[in-house]
Every structure is written in structure tokens, then in C-alpha cells.
Amino acid sequence: MRLVLLGPPGAGKGTQARMLAERLGVPQIASGDLLRSAARAGTTLGLKAKEIMNRGQLVPDEVVLKLIEERMHQKDAQKGFILDGFPRSRAQAEALRAMLGRANQAIDRVIALSVPDSEVVRRNSGRRTCRNCGASFHVEFDPPRVAGRCDKCGGELQQREDDKEETVRARLKVYEQSTRPLVEYYARKGKLARVDGLGKPEEILKRILKALGAPKPATGVGAGSR
């Protein structure tokens, strides 16, 4: 199965993608992880992507597409995958369709997670990441045992630049302009299922699995509300 997860930053796409990957036996392909890995490696593309992400803007299509295509060609993705954070624009969606078409493949289903903007800001701005091992915490939902210190290695926790409130709000504006129209794009193709992204991860997963098992028709599906 080849799935796409859509939703604003902090909607829970990463958590649901990991849970779905385990349930369905296909890999999660997270564009954000691929970009941050390239940034840590210090490659030319990675450093360029890091600068852009820190401003809350979208990384150019040619950079993301190259990383995504390389990942899709790996052996574990041949029978399916779950795309997390990609595509983020109509142009990327068309490029993805062409990319898969060359291999006689297509996206099977698109899940759109709906989360209010206020909750998006709350989820993102509270995240903290270990400078040493990369472990993630949240000051409200999953706080470390010792404030400012990682439970796993004792390293210092930091707030990523792209998790600061002003950056999150900038990312939401970009989402409204570039990514939200994808909901209508995939609805017209009959591939969209809208899922409430509020609640416990296990509850949201059940909603997604139900949507995958009983697809709703695209007729009458709009771009939706917040």
C-alpha cells in the first residue's frame, strides 16, 4: 500500500506514519527526517535546506524530490510506503505522480489529518530535542524527568528553530497557501479520506484504519475547515 499523510505541522503525521508503518509492514518516508539528515551531514543541499527550514519556508522541490526518489528506490520501499510531509504542493504532487507512473505505480490513499491552528502551535512550540542523541520530549505532554535534560543520555534539550512559535505560525501560513489545496486535489481524484487529528494516538490510528478499510467517495469533499 502506498499512502500519503497530509496535515499542518504538528498534526501528528510522524506519529501516525510510524504506527501505520508497523501495522502495514511498509516503511515511513518522512521528508523532514531526510532533510534534517542531509543538514546534519553538512552536504550542500543539506545546508541550503537547513537555512530555508529555519525561516519556516518550504525547501525547493528539486531538493526534496531528489531525496524522496532516492529513498523510494531502496529495497524496503518496493512493496509500499507511507509518505509523511510530502507532497506539500500541487507541483510536488504532480511530480510524485509522474515519478510513480514511470514505475507503473500510484498512490492508493491520502489521509488528511485535521487539527486546529491553536493546537498546532501548542504541539510544536512545546517540543524539545536532545542536542546529543536527538531524543524528543514535550514540555507539556511528555516532559523530561529533569527539566532541560534528556532522560536517555543526560544531554541538553533545545528548542529547534523550526519549533519556535513565530516559525510555526510562518509554517502555518505556508501550509495554507501551498499544502491545503492538495486536500481538494486528492479529493477530486477520489483518493482522500479526512480524519480528525485530535485525541490519543491510538484513537487516531483506529480512525485512519477505518478510513483505509472503507473509503469515502470524493463527491462533495471540500478543502475543509480548521
C-alpha positions, 0 to 999 in steps of 0.5 A: 500500500502506498499512502500519503499523510497530509496535515499542518505541522504538528498534526501528528503525521510522524506519529501516525506514519510510524504506527501505520508503518508497523501495522502495514509492514511498509516503511515511513518516508518522512521528508523532514527526517531526510532533510534534517539528515542531509543538514546534519551531514553538512552536504550542500543541499543539506545546508541550503535546506537547513537555512530555508527550514529555519525561516519556516519556508518550504525547501525547493522541490528539486531538493526534496524530490531528489531525496524522496526518489532516492529513498523510494528506490531502496529495497524496503520501499518496493512493496509500499510506503507511507509518505509523511510531509510530502507532497506539500504542493500541487507541483510536488504532487504532480511530480510524485505522480509522474515519478510513480507512473514511470514505475507503473505505480500510484498512490492508493490513499491520502489521509488528511489529518485535521487539527486546529491552528491553536493546537498546532502551535501548542504541539510544536512550540512545546517540543524539545530535542536532545542536542546529543542523541536527538531524543524528543520530549514535550514540555507539556505532554511528555516532559523530561524527568529533569527539566532541560535534560534528556532522560536517555543520555543526560544531554541538553534539550533545545528548542529547534528553530523550526519549533519556535512559535513565530516559525510555526505560525510562518509554517502555518501560513505556508501550509495554507497557501501551498499544502491545503489545496492538495486536500481538494486535489486528492479529493477530486481524484477520489483518493482522500479520506479526512480524519480528525487529528485530535485525541490519543494516538491510538484513537487516531490510528483506529480512525485512519484504519477505518478510513483505509478499510472503507473509503469515502467517495470524493463527491462533495469533499471540500478543502475543509475547515480548521 
